[in-house]
């Protein structure tokens, strides 16, 4: 590790072969960086600018059974600690890649995390706030008629209610039992001709699966129907009925293409866009 005073009043710390390991999480998380640089101004050590120009790798889970692996060509970010407690963290990854049950990559990814000054005591208080903006995402496979390059996914979510420590399933159950919810402040997906935007509230049902209601707009819904059929998540006959129902709701969008403003709901393991049933909702694999 090397400390030195840099020009323009900056104070820096360079660490070679840096390893960050958090054994308090379940599963255990470890981050490795060939080089980690941290920089702050001497008059404000509450704000640090971080850089990992040679990339990073992170793993979650025991060494015998790695659950998730993340890598990036380079990374940079910042940590700002508030005087009353809590912090705001920003992280930008270049060419990130996640390997879990199937690999997923992106050209770039930006994340923001806001930690509260104190642990929430009720389900009405915010626990953490998370936002992300990912560009040019490559998937294991893409259903027709979409190309395997998702243009953008961006969202901001605020988790309300205390989240206890422990294994994910037990922590999620306790959070749900205390009335915890996730407020989706904004969501945007752009994939070719399909554009989805909206906001809403998400919770967990008795089986720890998502349930919630959202309002927003969908442009290019015909491509969405085709993709659901191609992925086997929707029957062709159901898609035909859905197209008829959605066509009745559609109006010309800003660019003249048909767009609908409707509610998106998840209930009893099924997804609905307005009156149209989209098929089974993705399940959270807790085990």
Backbone torsions as a table, in degrees:
resi	resn	phi	psi	omega
1	UNK	NA	140.4	-177.7
2	UNK	-130.0	128.7	176.1
3	UNK	-110.8	139.2	175.9
4	UNK	-160.6	153.3	175.9
5	UNK	-89.7	123.7	-175.9
6	UNK	-99.6	164.3	176.7
7	UNK	-58.3	160.9	177.8
8	UNK	67.0	23.3	172.6
9	UNK	77.6	17.9	-178.8
10	UNK	-91.3	142.5	175.2
11	UNK	-111.3	125.3	-175.4
12	UNK	-125.3	153.3	172.7
13	UNK	-129.8	122.7	176.7
14	UNK	-109.3	130.0	179.4
15	UNK	-124.7	125.6	175.9
16	UNK	-91.7	142.4	179.6
17	UNK	51.1	50.3	-178.6
18	UNK	-73.0	138.1	178.4
19	UNK	-130.7	124.3	174.4
20	UNK	-113.3	122.2	-176.7
21	UNK	-130.3	126.1	180.0
22	UNK	-116.1	102.9	-179.6
23	UNK	-87.3	-4.1	178.4
24	UNK	-78.0	-21.2	179.1
25	UNK	-82.7	157.6	177.5
26	UNK	-131.1	104.9	9.2
27	UNK	-78.9	164.2	178.9
28	UNK	-62.7	138.1	-178.6
29	UNK	-115.6	136.1	178.6
30	UNK	-135.5	133.2	179.4
31	UNK	-120.9	130.9	179.2
32	UNK	-121.2	137.4	179.0
33	UNK	-138.8	126.6	176.4
34	UNK	-58.0	-34.7	178.8
35	UNK	-146.5	128.7	175.7
36	UNK	-126.0	123.3	178.2
37	UNK	-114.4	134.2	176.9
38	UNK	-125.3	135.6	-175.8
39	UNK	-135.2	137.4	177.7
40	UNK	-147.4	159.0	174.9
41	UNK	-85.5	140.1	-177.9
42	UNK	-57.4	-26.2	-178.5
43	UNK	-88.7	-0.2	179.6
44	UNK	-152.8	85.7	179.0
45	UNK	-84.9	9.3	175.3
46	UNK	-84.6	-14.6	-178.7
47	UNK	-119.1	120.2	179.3
48	UNK	-122.7	135.3	175.4
49	UNK	-103.3	127.9	-173.3
50	UNK	-112.9	150.5	178.5
51	UNK	-149.7	133.6	173.2
52	UNK	-125.8	78.8	-172.1
53	UNK	-67.2	-20.3	179.6
54	UNK	-98.5	12.3	174.7
55	UNK	93.3	179.1	178.8
56	UNK	-150.7	161.7	172.5
57	UNK	-139.6	142.4	-179.4
58	UNK	-136.9	142.8	178.0
59	UNK	-131.0	147.7	175.7
60	UNK	-126.2	126.7	-179.1
61	UNK	117.8	166.7	179.0
62	UNK	-65.6	156.5	-178.1
63	UNK	-59.9	-31.5	-178.5
64	UNK	-74.0	-20.3	-177.6
65	UNK	-150.1	83.0	180.0
66	UNK	-68.4	125.6	-177.7
67	UNK	-82.2	-48.1	-176.7
68	UNK	-140.2	140.3	176.1
69	UNK	-127.6	130.8	179.3
70	UNK	-121.6	137.4	175.1
71	UNK	-138.2	155.9	178.2
72	UNK	-150.7	146.9	-179.1
73	UNK	-68.7	-35.2	175.0
74	UNK	-158.2	164.5	-179.1
75	UNK	-150.6	150.7	173.2
76	UNK	-149.7	158.8	-178.0
77	UNK	-174.0	-168.9	-179.4
78	UNK	-154.8	149.5	175.7
79	UNK	-127.1	126.1	179.5
80	UNK	-123.9	113.8	-179.8
81	UNK	-93.6	131.6	179.7
82	UNK	-82.9	146.3	-179.6
83	UNK	-58.3	-34.0	-178.5
84	UNK	-86.3	1.2	-178.3
85	UNK	111.2	167.1	-176.5
86	UNK	81.9	173.5	-177.4
87	UNK	-160.7	159.2	172.2
88	UNK	-118.7	128.4	-176.0
89	UNK	-121.9	133.5	175.9
90	UNK	-123.8	136.5	179.7
91	UNK	-139.2	130.8	178.0
92	UNK	-121.0	127.7	-177.8
93	UNK	-115.5	136.2	176.6
94	UNK	-102.3	124.6	-179.2
95	UNK	54.5	53.6	178.0
96	UNK	-72.0	152.6	178.2
97	UNK	-144.0	130.2	178.8
98	UNK	-114.2	130.3	177.0
99	UNK	-119.0	113.5	176.5
100	UNK	-131.1	-118.8	174.4
101	UNK	-69.3	-27.3	176.7
102	UNK	-151.1	146.4	-177.0
103	UNK	-75.9	142.7	176.0
104	UNK	-136.2	133.7	179.8
105	UNK	-129.4	170.7	178.5
106	UNK	-154.1	159.8	175.3
107	UNK	-73.6	-40.9	178.9
108	UNK	-154.3	156.0	178.2
109	UNK	-149.0	130.6	176.4
110	UNK	-118.0	136.1	-179.1
111	UNK	-130.5	144.9	174.8
112	UNK	-130.0	136.0	179.5
113	UNK	-133.3	127.5	178.4
114	UNK	-114.9	119.2	179.6
115	UNK	-100.6	135.4	-177.0
116	UNK	-73.7	161.9	179.3
117	UNK	-69.0	-27.0	178.6
118	UNK	-146.9	160.2	179.9
119	UNK	-68.1	131.3	179.8
120	UNK	-63.4	147.1	-179.3
121	UNK	-102.8	-22.2	-179.7
122	UNK	-131.4	169.3	-179.6
123	UNK	-72.2	-7.6	178.7
124	UNK	-87.6	-13.9	-177.0
125	UNK	-95.4	146.5	-178.3
126	UNK	-75.0	137.5	176.5
127	UNK	-95.3	-62.6	175.4
128	UNK	-141.2	157.3	173.7
129	UNK	-124.7	133.6	-176.3
130	UNK	-131.8	137.7	174.5
131	UNK	-135.2	151.1	-179.7
132	UNK	-148.2	150.8	176.8
133	UNK	-143.8	108.6	-176.6
134	UNK	-114.7	140.1	-177.2
135	UNK	-125.0	142.8	175.8
136	UNK	51.1	68.8	-176.7
137	UNK	-91.3	131.0	175.4
138	UNK	-102.9	133.2	-176.3
139	UNK	-108.5	163.2	176.2
140	UNK	-56.1	-39.3	173.3
141	UNK	-160.7	154.5	-178.5
142	UNK	-122.4	132.8	178.3
143	UNK	-73.0	148.8	172.9
144	UNK	-61.8	143.8	7.8
145	UNK	-97.4	19.4	-174.3
146	UNK	-84.1	145.9	171.2
147	UNK	-80.7	159.5	-179.3
148	UNK	-84.5	61.1	174.2
149	UNK	-158.3	95.3	179.8
150	UNK	-77.7	120.7	-170.2
151	UNK	-62.7	-48.1	-177.0
152	UNK	-160.7	141.8	168.1
153	UNK	-133.0	124.6	179.6
154	UNK	-136.9	142.1	178.9
155	UNK	-157.8	159.2	172.1
156	UNK	-135.9	128.2	-176.1
157	UNK	-135.5	139.7	176.1
158	UNK	-115.9	120.3	179.8
159	UNK	-90.9	126.6	-178.7
160	UNK	-112.4	141.2	-179.5
161	UNK	102.3	152.0	-179.4
162	UNK	-68.9	137.5	176.7
163	UNK	-110.2	108.6	-177.1
164	UNK	-74.9	157.9	175.5
165	UNK	-71.8	164.5	178.3
166	UNK	128.3	179.0	178.3
167	UNK	-56.6	148.7	-175.0
168	UNK	-51.9	-43.9	-177.3
169	UNK	-63.2	-45.9	-178.5
170	UNK	-68.2	-39.4	178.8
171	UNK	-64.8	-41.7	179.9
172	UNK	-65.1	-40.1	179.6
173	UNK	-64.8	-42.4	179.6
174	UNK	-66.7	-40.4	177.6
175	UNK	-61.7	-44.3	178.5
176	UNK	-63.1	-44.6	-177.0
177	UNK	-64.2	-25.4	177.9
178	UNK	-87.4	5.9	177.9
179	UNK	87.2	19.5	-178.2
180	UNK	-65.3	143.2	176.9
181	UNK	-138.5	162.3	174.6
182	UNK	-119.1	117.5	-179.6
183	UNK	-91.8	111.8	176.9
184	UNK	-81.9	98.9	-175.7
185	UNK	-69.4	-35.5	176.8
186	UNK	-160.3	151.0	178.8
187	UNK	-148.8	134.5	177.5
188	UNK	-139.7	131.6	174.6
189	UNK	-131.5	128.0	175.9
190	UNK	-124.7	120.2	-177.8
191	UNK	-143.0	93.8	-177.1
192	UNK	62.7	-123.4	-179.1
193	UNK	-80.4	-10.0	-177.3
194	UNK	-91.2	128.8	173.9
195	UNK	-132.6	126.8	179.4
196	UNK	-125.9	134.0	175.1
197	UNK	-141.3	150.2	-180.0
198	UNK	174.2	-175.4	177.7
199	UNK	-155.0	162.3	-179.2
200	UNK	171.4	-162.4	-176.1
201	UNK	-128.5	137.4	-178.9
202	UNK	-124.5	142.1	175.8
203	UNK	-141.6	-175.3	179.0
204	UNK	-119.0	138.8	179.6
205	UNK	-86.6	-169.2	-176.8
206	UNK	-64.1	-22.1	177.7
207	UNK	-98.3	12.7	-178.5
208	UNK	61.4	33.6	175.6
209	UNK	-109.4	153.8	-173.6
210	UNK	-67.3	143.8	173.2
211	UNK	-146.2	139.2	-178.5
212	UNK	176.8	178.0	179.1
213	UNK	-135.9	139.2	-176.8
214	UNK	-137.7	152.5	173.8
215	UNK	-124.8	142.6	-178.5
216	UNK	-179.9	-161.8	-177.0
217	UNK	-129.9	146.9	179.3
218	UNK	-130.8	125.6	175.3
219	UNK	-119.6	127.5	-175.4
220	UNK	89.9	34.3	-176.6
221	UNK	-65.6	-24.3	178.8
222	UNK	-63.2	-39.7	176.6
223	UNK	-65.4	-34.2	178.0
224	UNK	-63.9	-43.0	178.0
225	UNK	-61.6	-44.3	-179.5
226	UNK	-62.4	-39.3	-179.3
227	UNK	-67.6	-40.4	179.4
228	UNK	-64.8	-38.6	177.0
229	UNK	-66.7	-45.7	-179.2
230	UNK	-63.0	-32.0	179.8
231	UNK	-82.5	-3.8	179.5
232	UNK	77.6	14.3	-179.2
233	UNK	-95.4	-3.1	-178.8
234	UNK	-149.5	136.9	178.3
235	UNK	-75.1	145.3	178.4
236	UNK	-56.0	-37.2	179.9
237	UNK	-66.4	-38.9	177.5
238	UNK	-67.1	-35.8	179.9
239	UNK	-65.4	-39.1	179.2
240	UNK	-63.5	-42.7	178.0
241	UNK	-65.5	-38.8	179.9
242	UNK	-65.2	-39.7	179.4
243	UNK	-61.9	-38.9	179.6
244	UNK	-65.2	-46.2	-179.0
245	UNK	-64.9	-41.1	-178.5
246	UNK	-72.1	-32.2	178.3
247	UNK	-62.3	-32.1	178.1
248	UNK	-69.1	-25.6	-179.6
249	UNK	-91.5	-14.1	-171.4
250	UNK	-74.3	145.0	173.0
251	UNK	-134.5	162.2	179.5
252	UNK	-67.6	129.0	177.9
253	UNK	-83.2	-172.7	-178.8
254	UNK	-57.4	-32.3	-179.0
255	UNK	-99.5	11.0	178.0
256	UNK	89.0	-9.4	179.9
257	UNK	-80.2	149.9	179.5
258	UNK	-61.3	134.3	178.2
259	UNK	-141.6	149.3	179.3
260	UNK	-123.0	146.7	171.6
261	UNK	-113.9	113.5	-173.4
262	UNK	-153.5	169.2	178.4
263	UNK	-87.9	139.9	173.1
264	UNK	-112.4	125.6	-177.2
265	UNK	-129.0	150.9	172.7
266	UNK	-124.6	118.0	179.8
267	UNK	-152.6	141.7	-179.6
268	UNK	52.9	34.9	177.1
269	UNK	76.5	9.8	-179.3
270	UNK	-120.8	151.8	177.5
271	UNK	-107.6	140.3	178.7
272	UNK	-133.6	136.8	172.3
273	UNK	-114.8	103.4	-170.8
274	UNK	61.8	-131.0	178.5
275	UNK	-84.8	-5.9	-173.4
276	UNK	-88.0	127.6	176.7
277	UNK	-81.8	125.6	-177.4
278	UNK	-96.5	-12.2	179.9
279	UNK	116.7	-174.0	-177.5
280	UNK	-63.6	141.7	176.4
281	UNK	-79.5	146.7	175.6
282	UNK	-59.1	141.7	-179.6
283	UNK	-98.8	147.3	177.1
284	UNK	-85.4	118.4	-179.2
285	UNK	-84.4	87.9	-177.2
286	UNK	-69.8	-27.9	-176.8
287	UNK	-94.6	NA	NA
